[in-house]
Amino acid sequence: MVRTHDLAWPACGGSTPAVAVLAGVLAAAVGGADLALPDRYTAMTLLASVPALSALRPGCPRCALLVGGLALCAALPLAAAHADDQPMAAVCGPAGAVLTTAMMWIAARRQRRSDTVEADLREIADAMQRALLRPVPEGLVQVSGRVRYLAAAAQARVGGDLYDVADTPYGVRVIVGDVMGKGLAAVEQASDVLGAFRELAHHEKSLPVVAARLDAFLATRGREEEFVTAFLAEISESGDSAELVTCGHPPPLLLSGGRVSYAELVPAPPLGLVGLGGGCCASATVELAPGDRMLLYTDGVSDARDASGRFYPLAERVEALCCDDPDELMARVEADVRAYTGGRLDDDAALLVLRFGRASATVPDPRRPSG
């Protein structure tokens, strides 16, 4: 399929006039220097460097031709003036300007094609992000939430970290997880897990059964090295409690009454390994008060390290950074994590803040086997 932007000239506004002015000034300076030199000397060959100024406007073939044309316009009169006393320079001066212009034009065309491919890849990545990592639904009665994805790579849009919030007949259900591995394989597995969760969350009455079914789904792939750490939550219809299940995933932080603490959970192996070890997915219940918040995250945050190798003290830092606005809280945590690690994350990370309409304290329930 031929795209229209493959056929049209690129938009060459912005710095193009400035580059043209600079090229004109340099060409005029070379011409002035040539006139000031004795007859047997010439500076004309320096004009071959003028087209290289188009590199200041990369990806713009028209700019390369414009700057090259200015260089050639300056070279031709000088070549005519030196045709008798400097015949070799009279030939090489304009020829060098033309050759440099041609090389800069080819480089600009290649840069333009590269930019087009990169833009297309960004569009694909953005579409994948919209399909996989949906925003928290608006208008939920029991809870409101905000989410933020922290990419380790500057151009990354999706990876092995996953999350979703679903409004189901059994209450609002949430999943946050992290796929073992990186690259496209991790993205594919994250997509599969999210697809399975979105189906099971609406049809399975028991949250531990949802976790068990997700575990069985991964186990049927027949590859024991594939697993996903996951945390699942179900907020009751009244909004005054939440049922929590963790499968190899770090526990969430509860922010209640100015206190920050980790939820007390019954741990289970990661999804894909629960059934193999003969384990089960048990749940715990958290009582909630109006204004309570829960910070969910992936290990890209909790495993972040400083230059000396020390792990990021999440609970301690969240307590110091705590504020009422979820967006501001996530912005503060992200900035603090990046500062702690020297500006670069070693792994992607997801942050999800849930704010409840009711009540506070962590009270584990007795173990309940899945099913």
FENQUI-V426196 format. One record per pair of residues at least 12 apart in sequence whose C-alpha atoms are under 10 Angstrom apart, sorted by the first residue. I is the first residue (numbers start at 1). J is the second residue. D is the distance in whole Angstrom. If there is no record, write none. Layout:
i	j	d
I	J	D
I	J	D
//
This chain:
i	j	d
5	113	10
5	116	8
6	112	9
6	113	8
6	116	8
9	60	8
9	61	8
9	62	8
9	109	10
9	112	10
10	59	8
10	60	6
10	61	8
10	62	8
10	109	10
10	112	8
11	59	10
11	60	8
11	62	9
12	57	8
12	58	10
12	59	9
12	60	6
12	61	9
12	62	7
12	63	7
13	57	10
13	60	9
13	63	9
14	57	9
15	56	8
15	57	7
15	63	10
16	54	8
16	56	9
16	57	6
16	58	10
16	60	9
16	62	9
16	63	6
16	64	10
16	66	9
16	67	9
17	63	9
17	66	10
17	67	10
18	56	10
18	57	10
19	53	7
19	54	7
19	55	9
19	56	7
19	57	7
19	63	8
19	64	10
19	66	9
19	67	8
20	51	10
20	53	9
20	54	8
20	63	8
20	64	9
20	66	7
20	67	6
20	68	10
20	69	10
20	70	8
21	67	9
21	70	10
22	50	9
22	53	8
22	54	10
22	67	9
23	47	10
23	49	10
23	50	6
23	51	8
23	52	9
23	53	7
23	54	8
23	66	9
23	67	6
23	68	9
23	69	10
23	70	7
23	71	8
24	50	9
24	67	8
24	69	10
24	70	6
24	71	8
24	73	10
24	74	9
25	50	10
25	70	10
26	46	10
26	47	8
26	49	9
26	50	7
26	53	10
26	70	10
26	71	9
27	44	9
27	46	9
27	47	6
27	48	10
27	49	9
27	50	7
27	51	10
27	67	10
27	70	7
27	71	6
27	72	9
27	73	9
27	74	6
27	75	8
28	47	10
28	70	10
28	71	9
28	74	7
29	43	10
29	47	10
30	42	9
30	43	6
30	44	7
30	45	9
30	46	7
30	47	7
30	50	10
30	71	10
30	74	9
30	75	9
31	43	7
31	44	7
31	46	9
31	47	9
31	74	7
31	75	8
31	77	9
31	78	7
34	46	10
34	78	8
35	78	9
35	81	10
39	81	10
39	82	8
39	85	7
39	86	9
40	82	9
40	85	6
40	86	7
41	82	9
41	85	9
41	86	8
41	89	10
42	78	9
42	79	10
42	82	8
42	85	10
42	86	8
42	89	8
42	90	9
42	93	10
43	75	10
43	78	9
43	89	9
43	93	9
44	71	10
44	74	9
44	75	6
44	76	9
44	77	10
44	78	7
44	79	8
44	82	9
44	89	7
44	90	8
44	92	9
44	93	6
44	94	8
44	96	10
44	97	10
45	75	8
45	78	10
45	79	10
45	89	7
45	90	9
45	91	9
45	92	7
45	93	5
45	94	8
45	95	9
45	96	7
45	97	8
46	71	10
46	75	9
46	93	8
46	96	9
46	97	9
47	68	9
47	70	10
47	71	6
47	72	8
47	74	8
47	75	7
47	93	7
47	94	8
47	96	8
47	97	6
47	98	10
47	100	10
48	68	9
48	71	7
48	72	9
48	75	9
48	92	9
48	93	7
48	94	8
48	95	8
48	96	5
48	97	4
48	98	8
48	99	8
48	100	6
48	101	8
49	68	9
49	71	9
49	96	8
49	97	7
49	100	7
49	101	9
50	67	7
50	68	7
50	69	10
50	70	8
50	71	6
50	72	9
50	97	7
50	100	8
50	101	9
51	63	9
51	64	7
51	65	8
51	66	9
51	67	5
51	68	5
51	69	8
51	70	8
51	71	7
51	72	9
51	96	10
51	97	7
51	98	9
51	99	9
51	100	6
51	101	5
51	102	9
51	103	9
51	104	7
51	105	9
52	64	8
52	67	8
52	68	8
52	97	9
52	100	7
52	101	7
52	103	9
52	104	7
52	105	10
53	67	7
53	68	9
53	101	10
53	104	9
54	66	9
54	67	6
54	68	8
54	101	9
54	104	7
54	105	9
54	108	9
55	104	7
55	105	10
55	107	9
55	108	8
57	108	9
58	104	9
58	105	10
58	107	8
58	108	6
58	109	9
58	110	10
58	111	7
58	112	8
59	104	10
59	105	9
59	106	10
59	107	8
59	108	4
59	109	6
59	110	7
59	111	5
59	112	4
59	113	8
59	114	9
59	115	8
59	116	10
60	104	9
60	105	8
60	107	9
60	108	5
60	109	7
60	110	10
60	111	8
60	112	7
61	101	10
61	102	10
61	104	8
61	105	5
61	106	8
61	107	8
61	108	5
61	109	6
61	110	9
61	111	9
61	112	8
62	105	8
62	108	9
62	109	10
63	104	9
63	105	8
63	108	9
64	100	9
64	101	6
64	102	8
64	103	9
64	104	6
64	105	5
64	106	9
64	107	9
64	108	7
64	109	10
65	98	10
65	101	7
65	102	8
65	104	8
65	105	7
66	101	9
67	97	10
67	101	8
67	104	10
68	97	7
68	98	7
68	99	9
68	100	8
68	101	5
68	102	8
68	104	9
68	105	9
69	97	9
69	98	8
69	101	8
70	97	9
71	93	10
71	94	8
71	96	10
71	97	6
71	98	9
71	100	10
71	101	9
72	93	9
72	94	6
72	95	9
72	96	9
72	97	6
72	98	7
72	101	9
73	94	9
73	97	10
74	93	10
74	94	9
74	97	10
75	90	8
75	91	10
75	92	10
75	93	6
75	94	5
75	95	9
75	96	10
75	97	8
75	98	10
76	90	8
76	91	9
76	93	8
76	94	6
76	95	10
77	90	9
77	94	10
78	90	7
78	93	9
78	94	9
79	91	7
79	92	9
79	93	7
79	94	7
118	155	10
121	155	10
122	155	8
122	156	9
122	157	8
123	157	10
124	157	9
125	155	9
125	156	8
125	157	6
125	158	7
126	156	9
126	157	6
126	158	8
127	157	9
127	158	10
128	157	8
128	158	7
128	187	9
128	191	9
129	149	10
129	156	10
129	157	6
129	158	6
129	159	9
130	157	10
130	158	9
131	191	9
132	158	8
132	159	10
132	162	8
132	163	8
132	164	8
132	187	9
132	188	10
132	190	8
132	191	6
132	192	10
132	194	7
132	195	9
133	147	9
133	148	10
133	149	9
133	157	10
133	158	8
133	159	10
133	161	9
133	162	7
133	163	6
133	164	7
133	165	10
133	190	10
133	191	9
133	194	9
133	350	10
134	147	9
134	162	10
134	163	8
134	164	7
134	165	8
135	147	7
135	148	9
135	163	9
135	164	8
135	165	8
136	163	10
136	164	7
136	165	6
136	166	8
136	167	10
136	174	10
136	352	9
136	353	10
136	354	9
137	164	9
137	165	7
137	166	8
137	167	8
139	167	10
140	166	10
140	167	7
140	171	10
140	172	8
141	167	10
141	171	10
141	172	9
141	237	8
141	238	9
141	239	8
141	356	9
141	357	8
142	167	10
142	171	8
142	172	7
142	235	7
142	236	8
142	237	7
142	238	7
142	239	5
142	240	8
142	241	10
142	355	9
142	356	6
142	357	6
142	358	8
143	171	10
143	172	8
143	235	8
143	236	10
143	237	10
143	239	7
143	291	10
143	292	10
143	293	9
143	354	6
143	355	6
143	356	5
143	357	6
143	358	9
144	293	9
144	326	9
144	353	8
144	354	6
144	355	5
144	356	7
144	357	8
145	165	9
145	293	9
145	294	9
145	295	10
145	326	8
145	327	9
145	352	7
145	353	5
145	354	4
145	355	6
145	356	9
146	295	10
146	325	10
146	326	6
146	327	7
146	329	10
146	330	8
146	351	8
146	352	6
146	353	5
146	354	7
146	355	9
147	163	9
147	164	10
147	295	10
147	296	9
147	297	10
147	326	9
147	327	8
147	330	8
147	350	7
147	351	6
147	352	4
147	353	6
147	354	9
148	297	10
148	327	9
148	330	7
148	331	9
148	334	9
148	349	9
148	350	6
148	351	5
148	352	6
148	353	9
149	161	9
149	162	9
149	163	10
149	297	10
149	298	10
149	330	10
149	334	10
149	348	8
149	349	6
149	350	5
149	351	6
149	352	9
150	300	8
150	301	9
150	334	8
150	338	10
150	345	8
150	347	9
150	348	6
150	349	5
150	350	6
150	351	8
151	300	9
151	344	9
151	345	8
151	346	9
151	347	7
151	348	5
151	349	7
151	350	9
152	300	9
152	343	10
152	344	7
152	345	5
152	346	6
152	347	5
152	348	5
152	349	8
153	344	9
153	345	8
153	346	9
153	347	8
153	348	8
154	344	9
156	348	9
157	348	10
158	183	9
158	184	9
158	186	10
158	187	7
158	190	10
158	348	9
159	178	9
159	179	9
159	181	9
159	182	7
159	183	7
159	184	8
159	185	9
159	186	6
159	187	5
159	188	9
159	189	10
159	190	8
159	191	10
159	347	9
159	348	7
159	349	9
160	177	8
160	178	6
160	179	5
160	180	7
160	181	7
160	182	6
160	183	8
160	184	9
160	185	8
160	186	5
160	187	5
160	188	8
160	189	8
160	190	6
160	191	9
160	228	9
160	347	10
160	348	8
160	349	9
161	176	8
161	177	6
161	178	4
161	179	6
161	180	9
161	182	10
161	186	8
161	187	8
161	190	7
161	191	10
161	228	9
161	229	10
161	230	10
161	297	9
161	298	7
161	299	9
161	300	9
161	347	9
161	348	7
161	349	7
161	350	7
162	175	8
162	176	6
162	177	5
162	178	6
162	179	8
162	187	9
162	189	10
162	190	6
162	191	8
162	193	9
162	194	7
162	228	10
162	230	9
162	297	10
162	298	9
162	349	9
162	350	7
163	175	5
163	176	4
163	177	6
163	178	9
163	190	9
163	193	10
163	194	8
163	197	10
163	230	9
163	231	9
163	232	10
163	296	10
163	297	9
163	298	10
163	350	8
163	351	9
163	352	8
164	176	7
164	177	9
164	194	7
164	197	9
164	198	8
164	232	10
164	352	9
165	197	10
165	198	9
165	201	10
165	232	10
165	233	9
165	234	10
165	352	10
165	354	10
166	197	9
166	198	7
166	199	10
166	201	7
166	202	8
166	234	10
167	198	10
167	201	9
167	202	8
167	234	10
167	235	10
168	198	9
168	200	10
168	201	7
168	202	5
168	203	8
168	204	10
168	205	10
168	234	9
168	237	10
169	201	9
169	202	7
169	203	8
169	204	10
169	205	9
169	237	9
170	201	8
170	202	8
170	203	9
170	204	9
170	205	7
170	206	9
170	207	9
170	234	8
170	235	8
170	236	7
170	237	7
171	201	10
171	202	9
171	205	10
171	233	10
171	234	6
171	235	6
171	236	5
171	237	5
171	238	9
171	239	9
171	242	9
172	201	9
172	202	10
172	233	8
172	234	6
172	235	5
172	236	7
172	237	8
172	239	9
172	242	9
173	197	10
173	198	9
173	201	7
173	202	9
173	207	8
173	232	7
173	233	6
173	234	4
173	235	6
173	236	9
173	242	9
173	243	9
173	244	10
174	197	9
174	198	10
174	201	9
174	231	8
174	232	5
174	233	5
174	234	6
174	235	8
174	244	9
174	296	10
174	352	10
174	354	10
175	193	10
175	194	8
175	197	8
175	198	10
175	201	10
175	211	10
175	230	7
175	231	6
175	232	5
175	233	7
175	234	9
175	245	10
175	246	10
175	296	9
175	352	10
176	194	10
176	229	8
176	230	6
176	231	5
176	232	7
176	233	9
176	246	10
176	249	9
176	252	10
176	296	7
176	297	7
176	298	7
176	350	8
176	351	9
176	352	8
177	190	8
177	193	9
177	194	9
177	228	7
177	229	5
177	230	4
177	231	6
177	232	9
177	246	10
177	247	9
177	248	9
177	249	7
177	250	10
177	270	10
177	271	10
177	296	10
177	297	8
177	298	7
177	299	9
177	349	10
177	350	9
178	190	8
178	227	9
178	228	6
178	229	5
178	230	7
178	231	9
178	248	10
178	249	8
178	270	10
178	297	9
178	298	6
178	299	8
178	300	9
178	348	9
178	349	9
178	350	9
179	193	9
179	226	8
179	227	6
179	228	4
179	229	7
179	230	9
179	270	10
179	271	10
180	225	8
180	226	7
180	227	6
180	228	6
180	229	8
180	270	10
181	225	10
181	226	8
181	227	9
181	228	9
182	347	9
182	348	10
186	226	9
186	228	10
189	218	9
189	226	9
189	227	9
189	228	9
190	228	8
192	214	10
192	217	9
192	218	9
193	214	7
193	215	10
193	217	8
193	218	8
193	228	9
193	230	10
193	271	10
194	214	10
196	210	9
196	213	9
196	214	7
196	217	8
196	218	10
197	210	7
197	211	9
197	213	9
197	214	7
197	232	10
200	213	8
200	214	8
201	234	10
206	234	9
206	243	10
206	283	10
206	370	8
206	371	8
207	232	8
207	233	8
207	234	7
207	243	8
207	244	8
207	245	8
207	281	9
207	282	9
207	283	8
207	370	8
207	371	9
208	232	9
208	233	10
208	243	9
208	244	9
208	245	7
208	246	9
208	280	8
208	281	5
208	282	6
208	283	7
208	368	8
208	369	8
208	370	5
208	371	7
209	280	9
209	281	8
209	282	9
209	369	9
209	370	5
209	371	5
210	232	9
210	245	10
210	281	9
210	370	9
210	371	9
211	230	9
211	231	9
211	232	8
211	245	8
211	246	9
211	247	8
211	270	10
211	271	8
211	274	9
211	280	9
211	281	7
211	282	9
211	370	8
211	371	10
212	247	10
212	271	8
212	272	9
212	274	8
212	275	8
212	279	10
212	280	7
212	281	6
212	282	10
212	369	10
212	370	6
212	371	8
213	271	9
213	272	10
213	370	9
213	371	9
214	228	10
214	230	10
214	271	7
214	272	8
214	274	10
215	227	9
215	228	9
215	247	9
215	269	10
215	270	8
215	271	4
215	272	5
215	273	7
215	274	6
215	275	7
215	276	9
215	280	10
215	281	9
216	271	8
216	272	7
216	273	9
216	274	8
216	275	7
216	276	9
217	271	9
217	272	7
218	271	7
218	272	5
218	273	8
219	271	8
219	272	5
219	273	7
219	274	9
219	275	8
219	276	8
220	272	8
221	272	9
222	272	10
223	272	9
224	272	7
224	273	7
224	276	9
225	272	9
225	273	9
226	270	10
226	271	9
226	272	7
226	273	9
227	248	10
227	269	9
227	270	6
227	271	6
227	272	5
227	273	7
227	274	10
228	247	8
228	248	8
228	249	9
228	269	9
228	270	6
228	271	5
228	272	7
228	273	9
229	246	8
229	247	6
229	248	5
229	249	5
229	250	8
229	268	10
229	269	8
229	270	5
229	271	6
229	272	9
229	273	10
229	298	9
229	299	10
230	245	8
230	246	6
230	247	5
230	248	6
230	249	5
230	250	8
230	251	10
230	268	10
230	269	9
230	270	7
230	271	7
230	298	9
231	244	7
231	245	6
231	246	4
231	247	6
231	248	8
231	249	6
231	250	8
231	251	8
231	252	8
231	267	10
231	270	9
231	271	10
231	296	8
231	297	9
231	298	9
232	244	6
232	245	5
232	246	6
232	247	8
232	249	9
232	283	9
232	296	10
233	245	6
233	246	9
233	283	9
233	284	10
233	285	9
233	286	10
234	285	9
235	285	10
235	286	9
235	288	10
235	356	9
238	357	9
238	358	8
239	287	9
239	288	7
239	289	9
239	290	9
239	356	7
239	357	6
239	358	6
239	359	8
240	286	9
240	287	6
240	288	5
240	289	6
240	290	8
240	292	10
240	356	8
240	357	7
240	358	5
240	359	5
240	360	8
241	285	7
241	286	5
241	287	4
241	288	5
241	289	8
241	356	9
241	358	8
241	359	7
241	360	8
241	361	10
241	362	10
242	283	10
242	284	8
242	285	6
242	286	5
242	287	7
242	288	7
242	356	10
242	362	10
243	283	6
243	284	6
243	285	5
243	286	6
243	287	9
243	364	9
243	365	9
244	263	9
244	264	9
244	265	7
244	266	9
244	282	9
244	283	5
244	284	5
244	285	6
244	286	8
244	364	9
244	365	10
245	265	7
245	266	7
245	267	8
245	268	8
245	281	7
245	282	6
245	283	5
245	284	7
245	285	9
246	265	7
246	266	7
246	267	6
246	268	6
246	269	8
246	270	8
246	271	9
246	281	8
246	282	8
246	283	8
246	284	9
247	265	10
247	266	9
247	267	6
247	268	5
247	269	5
247	270	5
247	271	6
247	272	10
247	273	9
247	274	8
247	280	9
247	281	7
247	282	9
248	267	7
248	268	6
248	269	5
248	270	4
248	271	8
248	273	10
248	274	9
249	267	8
249	268	9
249	269	9
249	270	7
249	271	10
249	297	9
249	298	8
249	299	8
250	262	9
250	263	10
250	265	10
250	267	9
250	296	9
250	297	8
250	298	7
250	299	7
250	302	8
251	263	6
251	264	7
251	265	7
251	266	10
251	267	9
251	295	9
251	296	8
251	297	9
251	298	10
252	264	9
252	265	9
252	294	7
252	295	6
252	296	5
252	297	7
252	298	10
252	315	10
252	352	10
252	353	10
253	293	8
253	294	6
253	295	5
253	296	7
253	297	9
253	314	9
253	315	7
253	318	9
253	353	10
254	286	9
254	288	10
254	292	7
254	293	6
254	294	5
254	295	7
254	296	9
254	315	9
254	353	10
254	354	10
254	360	8
254	361	8
254	362	8
255	291	9
255	292	6
255	293	5
255	294	6
255	295	8
255	315	10
255	318	9
255	319	8
255	322	8
255	323	10
255	353	10
255	354	10
255	355	9
255	360	9
255	361	10
256	288	8
256	289	8
256	290	9
256	291	8
256	292	5
256	293	7
256	294	9
256	359	8
256	360	6
256	361	8
257	289	9
257	290	10
257	291	8
257	292	7
257	293	10
257	359	10
257	360	8
257	361	10
258	292	9
258	319	8
258	322	8
258	323	9
259	315	10
259	318	10
259	319	7
259	322	10
260	293	10
260	294	9
260	295	10
260	315	6
260	316	8
260	317	10
260	318	7
260	319	6
260	320	10
260	322	9
261	294	10
261	315	7
261	316	9
261	318	10
261	319	9
261	361	9
261	362	9
262	294	10
262	295	10
262	315	8
262	362	9
263	284	9
263	285	9
263	286	8
263	294	9
263	361	9
263	362	6
263	363	9
263	364	9
264	284	8
264	285	9
264	286	9
264	361	10
264	362	6
264	363	7
264	364	6
264	365	10
265	282	9
265	283	7
265	284	6
265	285	9
265	286	10
265	362	9
265	363	9
265	364	7
265	365	9
265	367	10
266	281	8
266	282	6
266	283	6
266	284	7
266	364	8
266	365	9
266	366	9
266	367	7
266	368	10
267	280	9
267	281	8
267	282	8
267	283	9
267	284	10
268	280	7
268	281	6
268	282	7
268	283	10
269	281	8
279	369	9
279	370	9
280	367	9
280	368	8
280	369	6
280	370	6
280	371	9
281	367	9
281	368	8
281	369	6
281	370	5
281	371	9
282	365	9
282	366	8
282	367	5
282	368	5
282	369	6
282	370	7
283	364	8
283	365	7
283	366	8
283	367	6
283	368	6
283	369	9
283	370	9
284	362	8
284	363	7
284	364	4
284	365	5
284	366	7
284	367	8
284	368	9
285	361	9
285	362	7
285	363	6
285	364	5
285	365	6
285	366	9
286	359	9
286	360	7
286	361	6
286	362	5
286	363	6
286	364	7
286	365	9
287	358	9
287	359	6
287	360	5
287	361	6
287	362	6
287	363	7
287	364	10
288	355	10
288	356	7
288	357	8
288	358	5
288	359	3
288	360	4
288	361	7
288	362	9
289	355	10
289	356	7
289	357	7
289	358	4
289	359	1
289	360	5
289	361	8
290	355	8
290	356	6
290	357	4
290	358	3
290	359	5
290	360	8
291	324	9
291	354	10
291	355	6
291	356	6
291	357	6
291	358	6
291	359	8
291	360	9
292	324	10
292	354	8
292	355	6
292	356	5
292	357	7
292	358	7
292	359	7
292	360	7
292	361	10
293	324	9
293	326	9
293	353	7
293	354	5
293	355	4
293	356	6
293	357	9
293	358	10
293	359	10
293	360	9
294	352	8
294	353	6
294	354	5
294	355	7
294	356	8
295	315	10
295	318	9
295	326	9
295	329	10
295	330	9
295	351	7
295	352	6
295	353	5
295	354	7
295	355	9
296	350	8
296	351	6
296	352	5
296	353	6
296	354	8
297	349	7
297	350	5
297	351	5
297	352	6
297	353	9
298	347	10
298	348	8
298	349	5
298	350	6
298	351	7
298	352	9
299	347	8
299	348	8
299	349	7
299	350	8
300	312	10
300	337	10
300	345	7
300	346	7
300	347	5
300	348	5
300	349	4
300	350	7
300	351	10
301	313	9
301	314	8
301	333	9
301	334	9
301	337	7
301	338	10
301	345	9
301	346	10
301	347	8
301	348	8
301	349	6
301	350	8
301	351	8
302	314	6
302	315	9
302	337	9
302	349	9
303	345	10
303	346	9
303	347	9
303	349	10
304	337	7
304	338	9
304	340	8
304	341	7
304	344	9
304	345	7
304	346	7
304	347	8
304	349	10
305	337	9
305	338	10
305	340	7
305	341	6
305	342	9
305	345	9
305	346	9
306	337	9
306	338	9
306	339	9
306	340	6
306	341	5
306	342	7
306	343	10
306	344	10
307	340	8
307	341	7
307	342	7
308	341	10
309	341	9
310	340	10
310	341	10
311	340	9
311	341	9
312	336	9
312	337	7
312	340	7
312	341	8
313	337	10
313	340	10
314	333	9
314	336	10
314	337	9
317	332	10
317	333	8
317	336	8
317	337	9
318	330	9
318	332	9
318	333	7
318	336	9
320	333	10
321	333	7
321	336	9
324	355	9
325	353	10
325	355	10
326	352	9
326	353	6
326	354	8
326	355	8
327	352	10
327	353	8
329	353	9
330	351	7
330	352	8
330	353	8
331	351	10
333	351	9
334	349	10
334	350	10
334	351	9
//
